[in-house]
Amino acid sequence: MAGSLFRIKSIDSLLAAASQGGETALKRTLTAPALVALGIGGIIGAGLFVRTAAAIAERSGPSVVIAFLVAGVGCAFAGLCYAEFASMIPIAGSAYTYSYATMGELIAWIIGWDLVLEYALGAATVAIAWSEYFNKILEFIGIEIPYQWYHSPLEVSPDGVHGIINIPAIIILAALSALLIRGIKESATVNNIIVITKVSIVILVIVIGWGYINPANHTPFIPAATTYTTSQGITHPYGGVMGILGAAGVVFFAFIGFDAVSTAAQEAKNPKRDMPIGILGSLVVCTLLYVAFSYVLSGVATVQDFRTAGKEASVAYAILTYMHGYEWLAKFVTVAILFGFSSVILVMLLGQSRVFYSMAHDGLVPPVFADVHPTYRTPWKSNMIFFVFTSLFAGFLPESVVGEMTSIGTLFAFILVCAGVWIMRVRRPDVPRGFVVPALPVVAVLGIVVCGSMIYGLGWTNWVRLAIWLVIGLVFYFGYGRSHSRLAQPASR
């Protein structure tokens, strides 16, 4: 029994699958620049515009800049490992596929299930934030959606109005799911337009905001170690080393997206060359922007601002309050945030459908997730199913329910990828690699240590939530996946 739980899918079968055409094949249309844009589109969004202020207020103060560097370094180590895997195994499925080839079926299932946290629930979380900013755009032109129609039943306004359903969040999920069904090439084109827009606005905020930095807001740059209790009654370490590690775990949400590039490996024109460029290129660009942006934001407004009036729409608040004469920029930023959220949702929905596409081909989830549209050559039924799933979360739950769960789930996946590339280097050094991780196993070990430190910084409540989610996944695996696995069939042995 133990052997069957850790049966490994041979890398030769993976490579054979990559070269197959036919009715179930995905269409190869993505170039290296498109993959870089896809990564940037997935990275810059809710993390930068929302989680930065939360990290400043609750965890680290101005040392959020260091937290972004820590998170970026952790992602760099994991990104190098992702790049080698993606150039070696150009198959849809990302960390799930890599784990199946190195650590066995049970670990692969855990990763696949874990990625639901990153992609599906992450998309729902960002859709909720999209809804809030969409309402602000409408306010600029004198229109306002009633509170109950863009908040969940668990939320109540200061006036005592109860939310009913978040309609805008469901609408944006439906629109982007339809776009993905229409085709990955069309989706990438729309994403490219969005990326250019929001990156331009981020750079504009950095350049203009730099002149409004108040040095007092950066003093002390690393606050003394203490604690902070949120409005929900949750106490976090604040300041010091633990504050920085906790903040790194929080802002790690801002880096989620570069690994989604690897889920499109089967749709890249030249995956051995293009995948490393797409993964590492998007990561480098975004890390530089994040460090500069967080330095400006933490210098323009105070920590207390982000704990009170500036808690929501923090970037627009900082501009309107401290950067007088640039009210127009606050409106542009709000529009850019809306675009940014849209592209993040697009990439997350893409990633989720491609992971389950691979899992369905392996028999671990029902075959409906691998059905490809006869005309558009996309896994359309999977996109429809995940639209229903994500819209239930986005429509009826508040954003706070899944925020840090997304980060901890992704960090856990990154740790297994770092371990997996090391294992594969030992077991199959003969397999051609378009990209080779330098200084292995040092890079893999450092990736595991840094990502593990961020998990530690997120605190025990998130550890428990992750454990509960994984237990639920194991019930599904032993109830369906293990017996339906293609590797379990006599012909596969």
N, C-alpha and C positions, 0 to 999 in steps of 0.2 A: 504493500500500500504506500509506504513512504516513497518508494522508487517512483510510483506513478504520479505522486504529487510534484516531483521535481524532474519529470521528464522534459527533455530539452528539444526544441524544434531546431533541426539542423540548419546551419547557415547556408548549406548548399541548396536546400529546398526554398529558403527565403530568396536567394539570388535567382533561382529558377522562376519563382513566382514573379519577380520583378521584371523578367524579360518576356513574360506571357502577354499576349494580346487577348482578343476575343471579347465576348459580351460583357465580361465582368471587369475589364481593364479600365483604369482611370486614364484620362487624357493628359499627355505630357505637353504642357504649354508654358511653364514658368521658367524665366531666365534668372540669372543671379541678381540683377537690379530689382526685378519684381519680388524676389525673395527677401532682399534687404528691406524693401518698402513694406512687404507683408509683416516682417518682424517689427519694424518701427511702428507700423499701424497697430500691431497688437500690444506693443509695450507702452507707448505714450498714451495715456488716457486717465482712467479713474485713479490709478496709483499716484501719478504726479499731481493731479489737480485736487485730490481729496485726501489721500492717505498721508501726504506730506504734512498737512496742518495737524492731523490727528497725532502723528509722531512727535511733532514739536510740542503740542499741548500736553500730551499724556506721558511721554517717555523721555525725551532727550533735550528739549529746548533747541538752541542753535546748533548743538552738536549733531543734529539730524544730517548735516553735511557729511560727518564721519560715518554715520549710519548708512548713508547711500553708498559711500566708498566700500564699506564692509559688504553690503549686499551685492554691489557690483563685482567685487573680487570673488565672492562665492559663486556668482553667476558666470564669471569668466572661467573659473576652473571647471564648472559643470558644462559650460558652453564648449570648451575645448574637447571634453569627452563626448558631448553630443555631436560635435563636428566629425570626429573620427567614426563614430557609429553610423551617422547619416551618410558618410562617404563610402562606408563599407557595406551597409545594409540599406540600400535606397528603397525602403518599403514604407508605406503609410503605417502609422501606428506609434511613432515616437518611442518613448521610454518603455511602453508596453512590449513592442516588438524586440527591442534590445534586451530586455530582461528575459524574454522567452528563449532567446538564443544563448543566454549565459547562465542564468540562475534557475531556470526551470519554470514549469507551468503555474505552480502555486504563486510564486513571486510575481510572475507576469500578470496573473489575475489581480493580485493585490494592487499592482501598479495601474492596471487598466481601470480598476474600480476607483482607485485614488485619483486618477485623472478626471473623473467626473466632478470631483471637488474643484479642480482647477478650471476646467472648461465650462461645463454645464452650469454649475452653481455660480461660477465667476461671471458668466454671461448674464445670468439673472441679476446678480448684484449690480453690475454696471448698467443694466437696463433700468433699474430703479433709480440710479443716479442720473441717467439720461432723462428720465421723466421729470425729475426736479429741475434740471437746467432748461428743459424744454418749456416748462411753465414760466421760467424767468424770461425766456425769449418772448413768450406771448405777453408778459407784463410790459415789456418795452413798447409794444404796439397797442397797449390798452385792453388786452384780453386776459382773462384769468379763468383757469379751470377750477371748479369747485373742489375744495380740499378732499372731499370723500371719494372723488373719482381719480385721484393720483396718489392715494395712500392706501396702505394695507389695513385690514380690519384691526390689527394690533396697534395702530397709531391713532393718537388723539391730538387735535390742534389745541393751542392755548385757549381757544374759545369754547372748547368742549365738543367740537365736531369730530365724530368717529369716521375713520376711513372705511371704505367699502371694497374698492378694487382699484388697482393701479392700471388704468386703461392705456395711457401712453406707453408704459413699459411693455405691455403686451403687443401693442401696435408695432413698435420698433423691432421687437423680436420676430414678428410675423413678416415684416418687410425684408429684413436681412436674411431670414430663412428662405424666403422666396428667391432672393438674389443668388444665394448659394445653390439652390436647386437649378436655377437657370444656367449656371456654369462658372467654373473656377476662374476662367480667363476674364469674364465680365466682372466677377467679384474683385479680382486683382486690379482691374482698371479703375473701378470706383475707389478702391482703397488707395491707389496712387494719388488721386486727386485730393483725398482727405489728408493723406500724410503731408503733402506739400503745404496745405493750408495750416494745419495745426503746428507743424514744426516752425513755420514762419512766425506764427503768433508767439510761440514759446521763446524764440530768439528775440523777438521784439520786447517782450516783458523783461527778459534778462538785461538787454541793452539799456532800455529806458529806466528800469527799476534800480539799476546799479547806482545811479545818481541820487536815489532816495534812501539808501541804506543808512540807518542810524547806528553808529558804532556801539551805543549803549545797549542795543538789543542783542549784540553779540558778546556781551560781557556779563558773567563769565561765559566763555565759549562752551566749556563743559561744566554744567551745573554740578554742585555738590550732590553726592548720592543721598536720596531721600525717597519718599513714596508719593504717589498721587492717586486719589480716589475719584473715579469717573462718576458721572451723574447716575449711572446704573448701579453704583455701589461696588464696582470692581476696583481693587487696589493694585497698582503697578509700581515696580521700581522706577524712580525718576532720577535722571542724572547719573553721573559716574559711568562705570563700565557696563553695568547691567542695564542702565537706561539706554545706552547706545546699542547694545545687543537687542534689547526689546524693540527699539525703534527700527533697527535693521530688519527684524522680522516683520514689523508692520509695513515698512516701505518696500519690502520685498515684493508685495503685491504689485508695485509699480514696474517690476521687471518681468512679470509674467507675460509671456507673449513670444519671446525670442525662441523658446523651445517649441512653440506651435509651428514654427517654420519647418521643423523636422517631420511633422505629421504630413507635410505636403511633399515628401521626398519622392513619392511615386508619381508626382505630377510635375517634377522638375525636368527640364530638357537634358541637362548634363549634371546629374546629382553629385557625382564625385568631385566636380569642380565647384558647382554652384551652391551646394548645401553649406559647406564651411564658410563661404563668403556671406551667404544670407544670415547664418546664425551669428557669427562673430562680428560682422559688419554692423548689423542692427544693434547689437549689444554695446559696442564701443560708442557709436553715435549717441545712443540714449543715455549711457552713463555720464558722458561729458555734459549733456544738457541737464541731467538731473542734479549733478553736483552744483552747477552754476545757478540753476533755478532755485534750489533749496537754500542756497546761500543768500540770494536776493530776497526770497520770501521771508526767511527768518530774520533778515536785517531790516526790512521795511516795517513789519508789524511786530507787536510784542507777543510773548507767550500767553499772556492773559487775554489778548484779543482772540487767539485761536481757541481758548477755553470758553469764551462767552459769545459775543456778538459775531465774531468772525469764524465760528465753528463750521457753519455751512457757507458754501460758495466763498471759500476763504480767499481765493486769488482775487476775485472781483471786489471783495470787502477791503482787502489791503490796498488795492488801487484807488477805490473810491474814497477811502478814509485818509490815506497818507500821500497819494500821488495826485495832488490837485492840478487840474487842467488836463488830466488824462482820463476823464470820465468815458470818452469814446473808446479808450482802450479796454475798459472794463466790459463794454458791450461786445467788442471784438473777441475778447478772451472767452466770454460766455459762449459765443458762437463756436469758437475753436474747441472749447471743451465739449460741446455738443457733437461736433464732428469727431473729436477724439474718442468719445465714448462709443460712437457708432462703429468706428473701425475696430475697436477692441472687441465689441460684441461679435462683429463679423468674423474675426480671427478665432475667437473662442468657440463659436458655433462650428466653424470649419474644423478646428482641431478635434472637437468632441466626436463629430460624425466620422472622421477618418480613423480615430482610435477604435471605435466600435465596428467600423468597416473591417478592420484587420481582425478584431476579436471574433466577428461573425464568420469570417473565412476559416478561423481556427476551431469553430464549433463551440466556443465558450459562451457566446450569447446567441439568441435566435437568428436564423438566416435573413430575416427581414432587414437587418441592419446592413447587409451587404448587397441588397438589390440596387442595381444601377439603372438610371433612367435610359430608355432606349435611344433617345434623341440627344439629351444634354450630357450623358455619360457622367452623371453625379449620383451619389447615394441618396436619392431624393426621399425615400421612405424614412431613412434614418434622420434626415433633416426635419421631416414633419413630426416624427415622434419626439425629438428633442425640443422642438418648438413647444409642443404641448407640455412637456416636463418643465422646461425653463419658465414658461409663462405662468404656470401654477405658483412657482416660487416668487417670480417677479410681481405677480398680481396680488398675492395674498400674504407676503411676508415682508418685514422691513429689511433694509440694507444691512443693519448691524448683525443679523443672524448668521450670515455666511462670510463676512469679511476676512477675519484672521484664519478661518478654516481653510480658505482658498490658499493662503500663504503656506500654512503648515503642510497641507497636502502636497503642494508643489515642491517644497523643500525636501520632503520625504522621497519624492520621485527623483530629485536631483542626486540624493545620496546613493540611491540604487544604480543610477546611471554611471556615477563615478566608480562605484565598485564593479559594475558590469564591464566597463571598457578595460579595466585592469585584468579581470578574469579572462576576457576574450583574448587579450594580448598573450596570456600564458597558454591558453588552450588552443587557439588557432592563429599562431603568428604567420601562417602561410597565406591567409586570406588577403587579397589585394586591398589596400587602403588608399583612397584619394587624398586623405589627410591623416597625419600621424601626430598624436599628442606628444609634445616634447616633455622630457624629464619625467616619464612615467616610471614608477608609481607615485612619485612625489606630488604631481599635480592632482592625481585622484585622491590621495590621502588628504591633501589640503582642502580639496573640495568637500570631502566628507566632514572634516573638522569644522570648516567655516559654516556650512549649511547646518550641521548639528548644533553649533553654537547659537545660531538664529532660532532654531527650534526650541532650545533651552530658554532663550530669552523671551519666547512667547508665553511661557508659563504653563502650569499644570492643567489649567482648565482647558486649554487647547489640546494638550496631550490626551486628555480624557475623551474629548469630542472626536479626535482622530481615531482613537481606539474603538469607540462605539461604531463609527462609520465603517471601519475595516471589519468588525464583527458582522455587521449587516451584510457586507459584501461576501464574506465567507459562507454565510447561509445560502446566498445565491449560487456561489461556486459549487458547493457540495450538493445543492438541490438540482442544479441543471448543468453547469459548465463541465464538471469533472466527468460525467457520464456521456456528454455529447462531444467531448473534445475529439478532434480528428486524430490526434496522437493516440487516443484510447482505442481507436478502431483497428481491427486486425490488419487491414491493408497498410496502415501507417506504421506498423511496428517493424 
